[in-house]
């Protein structure tokens, strides 16, 4: 009997959605266990005692933590519908852009929390991140790895979809403008229209409302 797969997560989290997309693209049945991050469950504390955060994938009784580590584990454990290219060089390129998304995509969340001068500096960092991907990441390809959604798309999809939400929450100038980033905008349109992704995207209006309330709560407690 195959070992059961469970995912511990919180639905506003872009990092949890990375794992959901990977599981769905691989057609792997799983049980989703919703976590309240203001009152972390004994299960979460048991299986991620180091960082005490979501997502956590449970494969049988084996926990795997950190979103892109989980996605790579899923890709290696279930070889159908591979998320990394077969070619070693293309695979290295995909891993490079995953690492770039991990390192530079954090500016979106600093943007969400920032104000004043810090907000302006973080806007510049986010623009620089997008410019690098626009100029060097995609070329003329539909997705990072070619014609289908792969690991780098999963990594960046969670950055850009939530960036659009954060921009709406903050108001003011738009960072992710279509005329500045035509390749990225075309890629994002393709990503959101890919059937599995489209069926498993969080509702945009719901996310905006959630993060507006979160930012208001942060301002009130400051």
PyMOL CGO cylinders between C-alpha atoms (Angstrom):
from pymol import cmd
from pymol.cgo import CYLINDER

trace = [
    CYLINDER, 0.00, 0.00, 0.00, 1.37, 3.41, -0.98, 0.3, 1, 1, 1, 1, 1, 1,
    CYLINDER, 1.37, 3.41, -0.98, 2.32, 5.74, 1.86, 0.3, 1, 1, 1, 1, 1, 1,
    CYLINDER, 2.32, 5.74, 1.86, -0.21, 8.50, 2.42, 0.3, 1, 1, 1, 1, 1, 1,
    CYLINDER, -0.21, 8.50, 2.42, 0.68, 12.07, 1.53, 0.3, 1, 1, 1, 1, 1, 1,
    CYLINDER, 0.68, 12.07, 1.53, -0.39, 14.95, 3.76, 0.3, 1, 1, 1, 1, 1, 1,
    CYLINDER, -0.39, 14.95, 3.76, 0.29, 18.67, 3.39, 0.3, 1, 1, 1, 1, 1, 1,
    CYLINDER, 0.29, 18.67, 3.39, 0.32, 20.98, 6.41, 0.3, 1, 1, 1, 1, 1, 1,
    CYLINDER, 0.32, 20.98, 6.41, -0.35, 24.52, 5.20, 0.3, 1, 1, 1, 1, 1, 1,
    CYLINDER, -0.35, 24.52, 5.20, -2.12, 27.86, 5.43, 0.3, 1, 1, 1, 1, 1, 1,
    CYLINDER, -2.12, 27.86, 5.43, -3.95, 28.95, 2.29, 0.3, 1, 1, 1, 1, 1, 1,
    CYLINDER, -3.95, 28.95, 2.29, -2.82, 32.59, 2.06, 0.3, 1, 1, 1, 1, 1, 1,
    CYLINDER, -2.82, 32.59, 2.06, 0.78, 31.33, 1.82, 0.3, 1, 1, 1, 1, 1, 1,
    CYLINDER, 0.78, 31.33, 1.82, 2.45, 31.43, -1.62, 0.3, 1, 1, 1, 1, 1, 1,
    CYLINDER, 2.45, 31.43, -1.62, 4.93, 28.83, -0.36, 0.3, 1, 1, 1, 1, 1, 1,
    CYLINDER, 4.93, 28.83, -0.36, 2.13, 26.37, 0.35, 0.3, 1, 1, 1, 1, 1, 1,
    CYLINDER, 2.13, 26.37, 0.35, 0.73, 26.93, -3.14, 0.3, 1, 1, 1, 1, 1, 1,
    CYLINDER, 0.73, 26.93, -3.14, 4.08, 25.94, -4.65, 0.3, 1, 1, 1, 1, 1, 1,
    CYLINDER, 4.08, 25.94, -4.65, 3.61, 22.49, -3.13, 0.3, 1, 1, 1, 1, 1, 1,
    CYLINDER, 3.61, 22.49, -3.13, -0.08, 22.30, -4.10, 0.3, 1, 1, 1, 1, 1, 1,
    CYLINDER, -0.08, 22.30, -4.10, 0.82, 23.08, -7.73, 0.3, 1, 1, 1, 1, 1, 1,
    CYLINDER, 0.82, 23.08, -7.73, 3.55, 20.42, -7.77, 0.3, 1, 1, 1, 1, 1, 1,
    CYLINDER, 3.55, 20.42, -7.77, 1.25, 17.76, -6.26, 0.3, 1, 1, 1, 1, 1, 1,
    CYLINDER, 1.25, 17.76, -6.26, -1.54, 18.62, -8.70, 0.3, 1, 1, 1, 1, 1, 1,
    CYLINDER, -1.54, 18.62, -8.70, 0.78, 18.65, -11.73, 0.3, 1, 1, 1, 1, 1, 1,
    CYLINDER, 0.78, 18.65, -11.73, 1.94, 15.18, -10.69, 0.3, 1, 1, 1, 1, 1, 1,
    CYLINDER, 1.94, 15.18, -10.69, -1.65, 14.01, -10.00, 0.3, 1, 1, 1, 1, 1, 1,
    CYLINDER, -1.65, 14.01, -10.00, -0.70, 12.85, -6.50, 0.3, 1, 1, 1, 1, 1, 1,
    CYLINDER, -0.70, 12.85, -6.50, -3.63, 12.40, -4.07, 0.3, 1, 1, 1, 1, 1, 1,
    CYLINDER, -3.63, 12.40, -4.07, -3.02, 14.12, -0.74, 0.3, 1, 1, 1, 1, 1, 1,
    CYLINDER, -3.02, 14.12, -0.74, -4.79, 15.29, 2.39, 0.3, 1, 1, 1, 1, 1, 1,
    CYLINDER, -4.79, 15.29, 2.39, -4.59, 19.01, 3.18, 0.3, 1, 1, 1, 1, 1, 1,
    CYLINDER, -4.59, 19.01, 3.18, -4.36, 19.91, 6.87, 0.3, 1, 1, 1, 1, 1, 1,
    CYLINDER, -4.36, 19.91, 6.87, -5.09, 23.61, 7.50, 0.3, 1, 1, 1, 1, 1, 1,
    CYLINDER, -5.09, 23.61, 7.50, -2.80, 25.22, 10.07, 0.3, 1, 1, 1, 1, 1, 1,
    CYLINDER, -2.80, 25.22, 10.07, -3.64, 28.25, 12.23, 0.3, 1, 1, 1, 1, 1, 1,
    CYLINDER, -3.64, 28.25, 12.23, -0.30, 30.03, 12.36, 0.3, 1, 1, 1, 1, 1, 1,
    CYLINDER, -0.30, 30.03, 12.36, -1.38, 32.06, 15.39, 0.3, 1, 1, 1, 1, 1, 1,
    CYLINDER, -1.38, 32.06, 15.39, -1.91, 28.79, 17.28, 0.3, 1, 1, 1, 1, 1, 1,
    CYLINDER, -1.91, 28.79, 17.28, 0.45, 26.20, 15.78, 0.3, 1, 1, 1, 1, 1, 1,
    CYLINDER, 0.45, 26.20, 15.78, -0.65, 22.61, 16.10, 0.3, 1, 1, 1, 1, 1, 1,
    CYLINDER, -0.65, 22.61, 16.10, 1.33, 19.87, 17.91, 0.3, 1, 1, 1, 1, 1, 1,
    CYLINDER, 1.33, 19.87, 17.91, 1.58, 18.16, 14.49, 0.3, 1, 1, 1, 1, 1, 1,
    CYLINDER, 1.58, 18.16, 14.49, 3.37, 21.17, 12.94, 0.3, 1, 1, 1, 1, 1, 1,
    CYLINDER, 3.37, 21.17, 12.94, 5.68, 21.58, 15.95, 0.3, 1, 1, 1, 1, 1, 1,
    CYLINDER, 5.68, 21.58, 15.95, 6.49, 17.87, 15.87, 0.3, 1, 1, 1, 1, 1, 1,
    CYLINDER, 6.49, 17.87, 15.87, 7.26, 17.68, 12.16, 0.3, 1, 1, 1, 1, 1, 1,
    CYLINDER, 7.26, 17.68, 12.16, 8.98, 21.06, 11.69, 0.3, 1, 1, 1, 1, 1, 1,
    CYLINDER, 8.98, 21.06, 11.69, 10.65, 21.65, 15.07, 0.3, 1, 1, 1, 1, 1, 1,
    CYLINDER, 10.65, 21.65, 15.07, 13.42, 23.78, 13.53, 0.3, 1, 1, 1, 1, 1, 1,
    CYLINDER, 13.42, 23.78, 13.53, 11.44, 26.56, 11.80, 0.3, 1, 1, 1, 1, 1, 1,
    CYLINDER, 11.44, 26.56, 11.80, 7.91, 25.75, 13.06, 0.3, 1, 1, 1, 1, 1, 1,
    CYLINDER, 7.91, 25.75, 13.06, 6.36, 26.97, 9.79, 0.3, 1, 1, 1, 1, 1, 1,
    CYLINDER, 6.36, 26.97, 9.79, 4.41, 25.74, 6.78, 0.3, 1, 1, 1, 1, 1, 1,
    CYLINDER, 4.41, 25.74, 6.78, 4.48, 24.07, 4.34, 0.3, 1, 1, 1, 1, 1, 1,
    CYLINDER, 4.48, 24.07, 4.34, 5.36, 20.60, 5.63, 0.3, 1, 1, 1, 1, 1, 1,
    CYLINDER, 5.36, 20.60, 5.63, 4.87, 17.55, 3.43, 0.3, 1, 1, 1, 1, 1, 1,
    CYLINDER, 4.87, 17.55, 3.43, 4.30, 14.26, 5.24, 0.3, 1, 1, 1, 1, 1, 1,
    CYLINDER, 4.30, 14.26, 5.24, 5.05, 11.20, 3.14, 0.3, 1, 1, 1, 1, 1, 1,
    CYLINDER, 5.05, 11.20, 3.14, 4.02, 8.40, 5.46, 0.3, 1, 1, 1, 1, 1, 1,
    CYLINDER, 4.02, 8.40, 5.46, 5.70, 9.50, 8.66, 0.3, 1, 1, 1, 1, 1, 1,
    CYLINDER, 5.70, 9.50, 8.66, 8.60, 11.26, 6.90, 0.3, 1, 1, 1, 1, 1, 1,
    CYLINDER, 8.60, 11.26, 6.90, 8.41, 15.08, 6.99, 0.3, 1, 1, 1, 1, 1, 1,
    CYLINDER, 8.41, 15.08, 6.99, 9.91, 17.31, 4.29, 0.3, 1, 1, 1, 1, 1, 1,
    CYLINDER, 9.91, 17.31, 4.29, 10.13, 21.07, 4.95, 0.3, 1, 1, 1, 1, 1, 1,
    CYLINDER, 10.13, 21.07, 4.95, 10.81, 24.26, 2.92, 0.3, 1, 1, 1, 1, 1, 1,
    CYLINDER, 10.81, 24.26, 2.92, 8.68, 24.78, -0.17, 0.3, 1, 1, 1, 1, 1, 1,
    CYLINDER, 8.68, 24.78, -0.17, 11.16, 24.29, -3.02, 0.3, 1, 1, 1, 1, 1, 1,
    CYLINDER, 11.16, 24.29, -3.02, 12.91, 21.43, -1.20, 0.3, 1, 1, 1, 1, 1, 1,
    CYLINDER, 12.91, 21.43, -1.20, 9.47, 19.78, -1.03, 0.3, 1, 1, 1, 1, 1, 1,
    CYLINDER, 9.47, 19.78, -1.03, 8.86, 20.44, -4.75, 0.3, 1, 1, 1, 1, 1, 1,
    CYLINDER, 8.86, 20.44, -4.75, 12.21, 18.85, -5.63, 0.3, 1, 1, 1, 1, 1, 1,
    CYLINDER, 12.21, 18.85, -5.63, 11.42, 15.86, -3.38, 0.3, 1, 1, 1, 1, 1, 1,
    CYLINDER, 11.42, 15.86, -3.38, 8.05, 15.44, -5.12, 0.3, 1, 1, 1, 1, 1, 1,
    CYLINDER, 8.05, 15.44, -5.12, 9.74, 15.56, -8.53, 0.3, 1, 1, 1, 1, 1, 1,
    CYLINDER, 9.74, 15.56, -8.53, 12.27, 12.89, -7.55, 0.3, 1, 1, 1, 1, 1, 1,
    CYLINDER, 12.27, 12.89, -7.55, 9.79, 10.64, -5.72, 0.3, 1, 1, 1, 1, 1, 1,
    CYLINDER, 9.79, 10.64, -5.72, 7.13, 10.67, -8.48, 0.3, 1, 1, 1, 1, 1, 1,
    CYLINDER, 7.13, 10.67, -8.48, 8.85, 10.77, -11.88, 0.3, 1, 1, 1, 1, 1, 1,
    CYLINDER, 8.85, 10.77, -11.88, 5.68, 11.24, -13.98, 0.3, 1, 1, 1, 1, 1, 1,
    CYLINDER, 5.68, 11.24, -13.98, 5.23, 14.71, -15.51, 0.3, 1, 1, 1, 1, 1, 1,
    CYLINDER, 5.23, 14.71, -15.51, 8.78, 15.84, -14.63, 0.3, 1, 1, 1, 1, 1, 1,
    CYLINDER, 8.78, 15.84, -14.63, 9.23, 19.39, -13.35, 0.3, 1, 1, 1, 1, 1, 1,
    CYLINDER, 9.23, 19.39, -13.35, 12.92, 19.61, -14.30, 0.3, 1, 1, 1, 1, 1, 1,
    CYLINDER, 12.92, 19.61, -14.30, 14.27, 19.19, -17.87, 0.3, 1, 1, 1, 1, 1, 1,
    CYLINDER, 14.27, 19.19, -17.87, 16.11, 16.00, -18.88, 0.3, 1, 1, 1, 1, 1, 1,
    CYLINDER, 16.11, 16.00, -18.88, 19.06, 17.90, -20.32, 0.3, 1, 1, 1, 1, 1, 1,
    CYLINDER, 19.06, 17.90, -20.32, 21.71, 18.53, -17.59, 0.3, 1, 1, 1, 1, 1, 1,
    CYLINDER, 21.71, 18.53, -17.59, 22.41, 22.11, -18.74, 0.3, 1, 1, 1, 1, 1, 1,
    CYLINDER, 22.41, 22.11, -18.74, 18.70, 23.02, -18.92, 0.3, 1, 1, 1, 1, 1, 1,
    CYLINDER, 18.70, 23.02, -18.92, 18.24, 21.43, -15.50, 0.3, 1, 1, 1, 1, 1, 1,
    CYLINDER, 18.24, 21.43, -15.50, 21.07, 23.56, -14.11, 0.3, 1, 1, 1, 1, 1, 1,
    CYLINDER, 21.07, 23.56, -14.11, 19.47, 26.69, -15.61, 0.3, 1, 1, 1, 1, 1, 1,
    CYLINDER, 19.47, 26.69, -15.61, 16.12, 25.84, -13.98, 0.3, 1, 1, 1, 1, 1, 1,
    CYLINDER, 16.12, 25.84, -13.98, 17.84, 25.38, -10.60, 0.3, 1, 1, 1, 1, 1, 1,
    CYLINDER, 17.84, 25.38, -10.60, 19.61, 28.73, -11.07, 0.3, 1, 1, 1, 1, 1, 1,
    CYLINDER, 19.61, 28.73, -11.07, 16.29, 30.55, -11.53, 0.3, 1, 1, 1, 1, 1, 1,
    CYLINDER, 16.29, 30.55, -11.53, 14.70, 28.68, -8.63, 0.3, 1, 1, 1, 1, 1, 1,
    CYLINDER, 14.70, 28.68, -8.63, 17.57, 29.88, -6.44, 0.3, 1, 1, 1, 1, 1, 1,
    CYLINDER, 17.57, 29.88, -6.44, 17.17, 33.41, -7.82, 0.3, 1, 1, 1, 1, 1, 1,
    CYLINDER, 17.17, 33.41, -7.82, 13.45, 33.35, -6.96, 0.3, 1, 1, 1, 1, 1, 1,
    CYLINDER, 13.45, 33.35, -6.96, 14.27, 32.11, -3.46, 0.3, 1, 1, 1, 1, 1, 1,
    CYLINDER, 14.27, 32.11, -3.46, 16.94, 34.78, -2.87, 0.3, 1, 1, 1, 1, 1, 1,
    CYLINDER, 16.94, 34.78, -2.87, 15.35, 37.81, -4.56, 0.3, 1, 1, 1, 1, 1, 1,
    CYLINDER, 15.35, 37.81, -4.56, 11.63, 37.03, -4.28, 0.3, 1, 1, 1, 1, 1, 1,
    CYLINDER, 11.63, 37.03, -4.28, 11.72, 37.89, -0.58, 0.3, 1, 1, 1, 1, 1, 1,
    CYLINDER, 11.72, 37.89, -0.58, 11.61, 41.57, -1.62, 0.3, 1, 1, 1, 1, 1, 1,
    CYLINDER, 11.61, 41.57, -1.62, 7.85, 41.13, -2.25, 0.3, 1, 1, 1, 1, 1, 1,
    CYLINDER, 7.85, 41.13, -2.25, 7.25, 40.34, 1.43, 0.3, 1, 1, 1, 1, 1, 1,
    CYLINDER, 7.25, 40.34, 1.43, 9.58, 43.10, 2.61, 0.3, 1, 1, 1, 1, 1, 1,
    CYLINDER, 9.58, 43.10, 2.61, 7.58, 45.40, 0.31, 0.3, 1, 1, 1, 1, 1, 1,
    CYLINDER, 7.58, 45.40, 0.31, 4.37, 44.32, 2.05, 0.3, 1, 1, 1, 1, 1, 1,
    CYLINDER, 4.37, 44.32, 2.05, 5.80, 45.16, 5.48, 0.3, 1, 1, 1, 1, 1, 1,
    CYLINDER, 5.80, 45.16, 5.48, 7.76, 48.30, 4.55, 0.3, 1, 1, 1, 1, 1, 1,
    CYLINDER, 7.76, 48.30, 4.55, 6.93, 51.98, 4.84, 0.3, 1, 1, 1, 1, 1, 1,
    CYLINDER, 6.93, 51.98, 4.84, 8.62, 55.31, 4.15, 0.3, 1, 1, 1, 1, 1, 1,
    CYLINDER, 8.62, 55.31, 4.15, 12.17, 55.18, 2.81, 0.3, 1, 1, 1, 1, 1, 1,
    CYLINDER, 12.17, 55.18, 2.81, 12.37, 51.41, 3.27, 0.3, 1, 1, 1, 1, 1, 1,
    CYLINDER, 12.37, 51.41, 3.27, 9.34, 51.02, 1.00, 0.3, 1, 1, 1, 1, 1, 1,
    CYLINDER, 9.34, 51.02, 1.00, 11.01, 52.99, -1.78, 0.3, 1, 1, 1, 1, 1, 1,
    CYLINDER, 11.01, 52.99, -1.78, 14.27, 51.01, -1.47, 0.3, 1, 1, 1, 1, 1, 1,
    CYLINDER, 14.27, 51.01, -1.47, 12.37, 47.73, -1.58, 0.3, 1, 1, 1, 1, 1, 1,
    CYLINDER, 12.37, 47.73, -1.58, 10.44, 48.87, -4.68, 0.3, 1, 1, 1, 1, 1, 1,
    CYLINDER, 10.44, 48.87, -4.68, 13.81, 49.40, -6.40, 0.3, 1, 1, 1, 1, 1, 1,
    CYLINDER, 13.81, 49.40, -6.40, 15.00, 45.94, -5.36, 0.3, 1, 1, 1, 1, 1, 1,
    CYLINDER, 15.00, 45.94, -5.36, 11.80, 44.38, -6.69, 0.3, 1, 1, 1, 1, 1, 1,
    CYLINDER, 11.80, 44.38, -6.69, 12.13, 46.25, -10.00, 0.3, 1, 1, 1, 1, 1, 1,
    CYLINDER, 12.13, 46.25, -10.00, 15.72, 45.03, -10.36, 0.3, 1, 1, 1, 1, 1, 1,
    CYLINDER, 15.72, 45.03, -10.36, 14.62, 41.45, -9.70, 0.3, 1, 1, 1, 1, 1, 1,
    CYLINDER, 14.62, 41.45, -9.70, 11.92, 41.66, -12.39, 0.3, 1, 1, 1, 1, 1, 1,
    CYLINDER, 11.92, 41.66, -12.39, 14.29, 43.30, -14.88, 0.3, 1, 1, 1, 1, 1, 1,
    CYLINDER, 14.29, 43.30, -14.88, 16.81, 40.48, -14.46, 0.3, 1, 1, 1, 1, 1, 1,
    CYLINDER, 16.81, 40.48, -14.46, 14.17, 37.85, -15.16, 0.3, 1, 1, 1, 1, 1, 1,
    CYLINDER, 14.17, 37.85, -15.16, 12.76, 39.84, -18.08, 0.3, 1, 1, 1, 1, 1, 1,
    CYLINDER, 12.76, 39.84, -18.08, 16.17, 40.25, -19.73, 0.3, 1, 1, 1, 1, 1, 1,
    CYLINDER, 16.17, 40.25, -19.73, 17.85, 36.95, -18.90, 0.3, 1, 1, 1, 1, 1, 1,
    CYLINDER, 17.85, 36.95, -18.90, 15.33, 34.38, -17.66, 0.3, 1, 1, 1, 1, 1, 1,
    CYLINDER, 15.33, 34.38, -17.66, 12.79, 33.66, -20.35, 0.3, 1, 1, 1, 1, 1, 1,
    CYLINDER, 12.79, 33.66, -20.35, 14.04, 34.51, -23.81, 0.3, 1, 1, 1, 1, 1, 1,
    CYLINDER, 14.04, 34.51, -23.81, 11.33, 33.61, -26.32, 0.3, 1, 1, 1, 1, 1, 1,
    CYLINDER, 11.33, 33.61, -26.32, 10.10, 30.59, -24.36, 0.3, 1, 1, 1, 1, 1, 1,
    CYLINDER, 10.10, 30.59, -24.36, 6.51, 30.15, -23.17, 0.3, 1, 1, 1, 1, 1, 1,
    CYLINDER, 6.51, 30.15, -23.17, 7.73, 28.90, -19.77, 0.3, 1, 1, 1, 1, 1, 1,
    CYLINDER, 7.73, 28.90, -19.77, 11.16, 28.85, -18.16, 0.3, 1, 1, 1, 1, 1, 1,
    CYLINDER, 11.16, 28.85, -18.16, 11.79, 25.29, -19.31, 0.3, 1, 1, 1, 1, 1, 1,
    CYLINDER, 11.79, 25.29, -19.31, 9.99, 25.44, -22.66, 0.3, 1, 1, 1, 1, 1, 1,
    CYLINDER, 9.99, 25.44, -22.66, 6.38, 24.49, -23.40, 0.3, 1, 1, 1, 1, 1, 1,
    CYLINDER, 6.38, 24.49, -23.40, 5.14, 23.25, -20.01, 0.3, 1, 1, 1, 1, 1, 1,
    CYLINDER, 5.14, 23.25, -20.01, 5.06, 24.47, -16.41, 0.3, 1, 1, 1, 1, 1, 1,
    CYLINDER, 5.06, 24.47, -16.41, 8.19, 23.41, -14.56, 0.3, 1, 1, 1, 1, 1, 1,
    CYLINDER, 8.19, 23.41, -14.56, 10.02, 23.99, -11.32, 0.3, 1, 1, 1, 1, 1, 1,
    CYLINDER, 10.02, 23.99, -11.32, 11.23, 27.52, -12.07, 0.3, 1, 1, 1, 1, 1, 1,
    CYLINDER, 11.23, 27.52, -12.07, 7.69, 28.54, -13.08, 0.3, 1, 1, 1, 1, 1, 1,
    CYLINDER, 7.69, 28.54, -13.08, 6.38, 27.23, -9.77, 0.3, 1, 1, 1, 1, 1, 1,
    CYLINDER, 6.38, 27.23, -9.77, 9.03, 29.22, -7.89, 0.3, 1, 1, 1, 1, 1, 1,
    CYLINDER, 9.03, 29.22, -7.89, 8.34, 32.48, -9.76, 0.3, 1, 1, 1, 1, 1, 1,
    CYLINDER, 8.34, 32.48, -9.76, 4.59, 32.02, -10.03, 0.3, 1, 1, 1, 1, 1, 1,
    CYLINDER, 4.59, 32.02, -10.03, 4.33, 32.33, -6.28, 0.3, 1, 1, 1, 1, 1, 1,
    CYLINDER, 4.33, 32.33, -6.28, 6.43, 35.51, -6.36, 0.3, 1, 1, 1, 1, 1, 1,
    CYLINDER, 6.43, 35.51, -6.36, 4.64, 37.36, -9.19, 0.3, 1, 1, 1, 1, 1, 1,
    CYLINDER, 4.64, 37.36, -9.19, 1.02, 36.39, -8.41, 0.3, 1, 1, 1, 1, 1, 1,
    CYLINDER, 1.02, 36.39, -8.41, 1.44, 37.59, -4.84, 0.3, 1, 1, 1, 1, 1, 1,
    CYLINDER, 1.44, 37.59, -4.84, 3.36, 40.70, -6.00, 0.3, 1, 1, 1, 1, 1, 1,
    CYLINDER, 3.36, 40.70, -6.00, 0.26, 41.76, -7.95, 0.3, 1, 1, 1, 1, 1, 1,
    CYLINDER, 0.26, 41.76, -7.95, -1.78, 41.34, -4.77, 0.3, 1, 1, 1, 1, 1, 1,
    CYLINDER, -1.78, 41.34, -4.77, 0.72, 43.29, -2.64, 0.3, 1, 1, 1, 1, 1, 1,
    CYLINDER, 0.72, 43.29, -2.64, 0.75, 46.12, -5.20, 0.3, 1, 1, 1, 1, 1, 1,
    CYLINDER, 0.75, 46.12, -5.20, -3.03, 46.40, -4.94, 0.3, 1, 1, 1, 1, 1, 1,
    CYLINDER, -3.03, 46.40, -4.94, -2.87, 46.38, -1.14, 0.3, 1, 1, 1, 1, 1, 1,
    CYLINDER, -2.87, 46.38, -1.14, -0.24, 49.14, -1.07, 0.3, 1, 1, 1, 1, 1, 1,
    CYLINDER, -0.24, 49.14, -1.07, -1.82, 51.34, -3.76, 0.3, 1, 1, 1, 1, 1, 1,
    CYLINDER, -1.82, 51.34, -3.76, 0.40, 53.96, -5.39, 0.3, 1, 1, 1, 1, 1, 1,
    CYLINDER, 0.40, 53.96, -5.39, 2.75, 53.29, -8.31, 0.3, 1, 1, 1, 1, 1, 1,
    CYLINDER, 2.75, 53.29, -8.31, 2.63, 49.93, -10.11, 0.3, 1, 1, 1, 1, 1, 1,
    CYLINDER, 2.63, 49.93, -10.11, 5.90, 48.00, -10.27, 0.3, 1, 1, 1, 1, 1, 1,
    CYLINDER, 5.90, 48.00, -10.27, 4.91, 45.12, -12.56, 0.3, 1, 1, 1, 1, 1, 1,
    CYLINDER, 4.91, 45.12, -12.56, 3.92, 47.20, -15.60, 0.3, 1, 1, 1, 1, 1, 1,
    CYLINDER, 3.92, 47.20, -15.60, 3.12, 45.43, -18.88, 0.3, 1, 1, 1, 1, 1, 1,
    CYLINDER, 3.12, 45.43, -18.88, 5.10, 47.82, -21.10, 0.3, 1, 1, 1, 1, 1, 1,
    CYLINDER, 5.10, 47.82, -21.10, 8.22, 47.41, -18.94, 0.3, 1, 1, 1, 1, 1, 1,
    CYLINDER, 8.22, 47.41, -18.94, 8.02, 43.63, -18.66, 0.3, 1, 1, 1, 1, 1, 1,
    CYLINDER, 8.02, 43.63, -18.66, 6.33, 42.26, -21.81, 0.3, 1, 1, 1, 1, 1, 1,
    CYLINDER, 6.33, 42.26, -21.81, 7.97, 38.82, -21.59, 0.3, 1, 1, 1, 1, 1, 1,
    CYLINDER, 7.97, 38.82, -21.59, 7.14, 38.41, -17.92, 0.3, 1, 1, 1, 1, 1, 1,
    CYLINDER, 7.14, 38.41, -17.92, 3.56, 39.54, -18.49, 0.3, 1, 1, 1, 1, 1, 1,
    CYLINDER, 3.56, 39.54, -18.49, 3.15, 37.05, -21.36, 0.3, 1, 1, 1, 1, 1, 1,
    CYLINDER, 3.15, 37.05, -21.36, 4.69, 34.32, -19.18, 0.3, 1, 1, 1, 1, 1, 1,
    CYLINDER, 4.69, 34.32, -19.18, 2.40, 35.16, -16.25, 0.3, 1, 1, 1, 1, 1, 1,
    CYLINDER, 2.40, 35.16, -16.25, -0.66, 35.04, -18.51, 0.3, 1, 1, 1, 1, 1, 1,
    CYLINDER, -0.66, 35.04, -18.51, 0.43, 31.60, -19.79, 0.3, 1, 1, 1, 1, 1, 1,
    CYLINDER, 0.43, 31.60, -19.79, 1.13, 30.42, -16.25, 0.3, 1, 1, 1, 1, 1, 1,
    CYLINDER, 1.13, 30.42, -16.25, -2.28, 31.47, -14.91, 0.3, 1, 1, 1, 1, 1, 1,
    CYLINDER, -2.28, 31.47, -14.91, -4.02, 29.89, -17.92, 0.3, 1, 1, 1, 1, 1, 1,
    CYLINDER, -4.02, 29.89, -17.92, -2.28, 26.51, -17.62, 0.3, 1, 1, 1, 1, 1, 1,
    CYLINDER, -2.28, 26.51, -17.62, -5.22, 24.25, -16.65, 0.3, 1, 1, 1, 1, 1, 1,
    CYLINDER, -5.22, 24.25, -16.65, -3.81, 22.78, -13.41, 0.3, 1, 1, 1, 1, 1, 1,
    CYLINDER, -3.81, 22.78, -13.41, -2.57, 26.19, -12.22, 0.3, 1, 1, 1, 1, 1, 1,
    CYLINDER, -2.57, 26.19, -12.22, -5.83, 27.94, -13.17, 0.3, 1, 1, 1, 1, 1, 1,
    CYLINDER, -5.83, 27.94, -13.17, -7.83, 25.40, -11.14, 0.3, 1, 1, 1, 1, 1, 1,
    CYLINDER, -7.83, 25.40, -11.14, -5.56, 25.87, -8.12, 0.3, 1, 1, 1, 1, 1, 1,
    CYLINDER, -5.56, 25.87, -8.12, -4.99, 29.62, -7.85, 0.3, 1, 1, 1, 1, 1, 1,
    CYLINDER, -4.99, 29.62, -7.85, -6.28, 31.41, -4.75, 0.3, 1, 1, 1, 1, 1, 1,
    CYLINDER, -6.28, 31.41, -4.75, -9.03, 33.93, -5.42, 0.3, 1, 1, 1, 1, 1, 1,
    CYLINDER, -9.03, 33.93, -5.42, -7.41, 37.32, -6.10, 0.3, 1, 1, 1, 1, 1, 1,
    CYLINDER, -7.41, 37.32, -6.10, -10.08, 39.41, -4.31, 0.3, 1, 1, 1, 1, 1, 1,
    CYLINDER, -10.08, 39.41, -4.31, -9.95, 37.15, -1.26, 0.3, 1, 1, 1, 1, 1, 1,
    CYLINDER, -9.95, 37.15, -1.26, -6.15, 37.50, -1.09, 0.3, 1, 1, 1, 1, 1, 1,
    CYLINDER, -6.15, 37.50, -1.09, -6.31, 41.31, -1.40, 0.3, 1, 1, 1, 1, 1, 1,
    CYLINDER, -6.31, 41.31, -1.40, -8.86, 41.49, 1.42, 0.3, 1, 1, 1, 1, 1, 1,
    CYLINDER, -8.86, 41.49, 1.42, -6.78, 39.14, 3.59, 0.3, 1, 1, 1, 1, 1, 1,
    CYLINDER, -6.78, 39.14, 3.59, -3.54, 41.08, 3.16, 0.3, 1, 1, 1, 1, 1, 1,
    CYLINDER, -3.54, 41.08, 3.16, -5.22, 44.48, 3.55, 0.3, 1, 1, 1, 1, 1, 1,
    CYLINDER, -5.22, 44.48, 3.55, -6.48, 43.33, 6.95, 0.3, 1, 1, 1, 1, 1, 1,
    CYLINDER, -6.48, 43.33, 6.95, -3.05, 41.96, 7.80, 0.3, 1, 1, 1, 1, 1, 1,
    CYLINDER, -3.05, 41.96, 7.80, -1.34, 45.25, 6.90, 0.3, 1, 1, 1, 1, 1, 1,
    CYLINDER, -1.34, 45.25, 6.90, -3.92, 47.25, 8.89, 0.3, 1, 1, 1, 1, 1, 1,
    CYLINDER, -3.92, 47.25, 8.89, -3.31, 45.00, 11.90, 0.3, 1, 1, 1, 1, 1, 1,
    CYLINDER, -3.31, 45.00, 11.90, 0.45, 45.51, 11.56, 0.3, 1, 1, 1, 1, 1, 1,
    CYLINDER, 0.45, 45.51, 11.56, -0.01, 49.30, 11.43, 0.3, 1, 1, 1, 1, 1, 1,
    CYLINDER, -0.01, 49.30, 11.43, -2.28, 49.25, 14.49, 0.3, 1, 1, 1, 1, 1, 1,
    CYLINDER, -2.28, 49.25, 14.49, 0.21, 47.25, 16.54, 0.3, 1, 1, 1, 1, 1, 1,
    CYLINDER, 0.21, 47.25, 16.54, 3.25, 49.31, 15.49, 0.3, 1, 1, 1, 1, 1, 1,
]
cmd.load_cgo(trace, "trace")
